[in-house]
Amino acid sequence: MIAALQPSDRSADARQSIAAWMTSEGLDNIHPPADIEAERFPWPVSRADAIVCINMIHISPWEATVGLMHGAGSILCPGGLLYLYGPYRRADRQLESSNAAFDHDLKARDPRWGLRNLEDVIKCASVHDLAFETMIEMPANNLSVVFRKR
């Protein structure tokens, strides 16, 4: 049995789109989309076994990353997973030209945005009781990054 899922987005338009998709697919194991802004507390969710966050960290201010780690550290059960997906900078590698161009474009849209240093994200997670577990190379110079609640 799959537990109930809780989608979220800070955008009312995105939440409306998620709700329409759920209705059209007849999904009954998904809660209505919640309005969650990562850096604002409390979140309208009190407990989670896992959190999936795709393409948010680089398209938001650093405070949203800190908020995500704080929120995940607060609501994940022991052993729970935080899964992140997106592009990152890494100290041991030169940034790919496509990601450098993407980073430049993001910063032109909002100077608070941009590809984050993976090491900084790992350090921030650790402060919030989330242990780095693994990183998996993905297509188009993206990474899957997994943390586990201590």
N, C-alpha and C positions, 0 to 999 in steps of 0.2 A: 504494500500500500504506500502510495506517495503522500507525504504530508501536504497540508495546504501551503501554497506558495503566496508570497506577499510582494508583488511588484511595487515599485515606487519611482517617482520622478518629481523634481521640483516644478516642472512645467505643467500647467493645467492642460495645455493642448496635448502634451505627451500622455498625460493620465487619461484624457478623453479617448485618445487613440488606442491605448492599451485596453480600456474598458470595452470599446467597440470591437476590437479583435477578440476579446474573451467571449463576448456575446455571440459574435458570428461563428465562433468555433464551438460554442456550447460547453465551455469549460466550467466545471463545478468545483474544482479543487484549488481555485485561485481567489484570494481575497480581492476586493476592490483596490485599485492602485492607491497607495498612500502618498501624501504630500510630505516628502522628506527632503530637507536641505541639510546636507551632511554636517554643516558646522553649527546647526541650531538644535538645541536640546530642550526638553526631552524629545526623543523620537517617538512616533506613535506605535512602536513595536517594542515589546518588553523582553522578548527572548527569541533567539534564532539558533538553528543548528548549523546554518551556513549562510554566507552572504556572497553574492556575485555582483561585482562592480566592473562594468565594461565601459571603456573609453570615457572616464570621468576625470581622472586625476590630472590629465594634461589640458583639459578644457574647463578649468576652474581655478580659482586662486589656491595657493598653498593651504590656506585656512580650511578649505574643503577637505583636503587630504588629512590634515590633523583631525578634523571633525569626524571623518570616516573612521580613522583608527580609534579615536575615543569611543565613538558609538559602537563599533564592532567589538572593541574590548569590553564594553559594558553589557552588551546583549547576547554575545555568543556564549553558548554553554561550554564548559571545559571540553577541550578536544574539537570544538567547532572550527569550521574553516572559513577563511576569507579568501576569495578568489578574485584576483585583479587581472584585467586584460587591457593591453594597450602598448604604445611605444614608450620607451624609456632611454635615458642616457645611462651609460655604464662606464665606470672609471677605467676599466681594462680594455675598452674598445673605442675606436674612432666612430663617431656618429655617422650613420649611413647618409648618403647625399639626399635621399628621399625624405628621411626623418629630419635632416637639417632644414630642408625647404619647408617642411610641415611646421617645424618649430618656429621658423621665421614668420610664417603666415599666422600662426596662432598668436604670437607676440604682437604682430601688427594689429590684430583684432582687439586684443586686450593684453596689455603688458604684464598682467598678473598670471597669464596663462603660459603654457609651454611644457615641453618634455621635462619630466622630473628625473633627477639622479636616482637610480634604483637604490643606491646605498643610503640616500637620505630617506627614502620611503621605508626601507627596512629598519633604519634607526628609529623613525617615528613610530612604526608598528610596535617595536620592542618596548618602547616607553608605555604602551597601552596593553601590555601583557599578551602580545601576539608574536609568536616565534616564526621566523622565516623558515619555510619547509622546503620549497623547491621553486625553480624557475624553468620554464619550458620555452624554447624558441618556437615561434609561430610564423605563419606566412606574413609577407609584407612588412618585415622588420618589427613585428609586435612580439610581446612576451606574455605568457601566462605566469603569474606570480602567485604562489600559494602560501598563506600563513595559517598557523593553527593556534587557537586560544590555549594558553598555558593553564 
